[in-house]
Amino acid sequence: MTLVQKRNPTTSLRKPTNSKLMERLDDIASPLIALLILLAIWQLLASIPGLTTLPTPVRVVQETWMPLIAYPFYDRGGTDKGLFWQVMSSLQRVAIGYSLAAVVGISLGILVGMNKRVSKSLDPIFQILRTVPPLAWVPIALAALQQNQPAALFVIFITAIWPILINTAVGVQQIPSDYNNVAKVLQLPKSEYFFKILFPAALPYIFTGLRISIGLAWLAIIAAEIVMSGIVGIGFFIWNAYQNSQISEIILALVYIGLVGWLLDKMMERLQTLILPSSQR
């Protein structure tokens, strides 16, 4: 009789698999339950006479089902388009403005991080400008550029650039002195120092700035489009619905905005996971 009992490989494999499955189901079920509770509270409060003029969730769906929910791809010309096209127009502006902010922000951040005198000179200016709300930039952008589309791109750019710039500068300044000493001993050319030491060491900070900025860029385009008339975009869609007292359409647009913002953040998080090694995440 042996003292060591034989283990059933099938049984040992099932437990971790079932545990992971239950964990994934819980990740889905918990938010859904919380959402249903919030919708139930909203339905109850909005149903009380005289408490609020906001529509109930049921009424929002009833009033926006045709054509906004059922047909998000309709296009009747001009600004009369489905929510899919409204969101896509806004995302195109965000992509352009955010890309410009990333290129300029990373470049300036590296320059500021590498040069202490430049950092001391420009840091107070950056700290002041980054606190200016996106809406405050809209009249300046319109006065300077004279057109809605370039003005909207500028508002996105000027809002999104600061987290990228500041985080990049901090990342460059936080490079361990040992790395710089090794580069000096080996007499690395500037190009090799940049691609083999500086950029990889600062990359986690850069991604932190990029992830913060993608959310700010999405917020900025909504603010810019709300006050810029005659352009297709989710921000102008909200403003137009407000002027026509279509509160249900505004609520539906807010749901779209939140979902798109969440997806943008998840995409950036996924990109960060793919590029950065596990030790730097």
Secondary structure, DSSP 8 states (H G I E B T S, - for coil): --SS----HHHHHHHHHHHHHHHHHHHHHHHHHHHHHHHHHHHHHHHSTTT-----HHHHHHHHIIIIIT-TT-B-STT-B-HHHHHHHHHHHHHHHHHHHHHHHHHHHHHHHH-HHHHHHHHHHHHHHTTS-HHHHHHHHHHHH-SHHHHHHHHHHHHHHHHHHHHHHHHHHTS-HHHHHHHHHHT--HHHHIIIIIHHHHHHHHHHHHHHHHHHHHHHHHHHHHTSTT--SHHHHHHHHHHTT-HHHHHHHHHHHHHHHHHHHHHHHHHHHHHS-GGG-
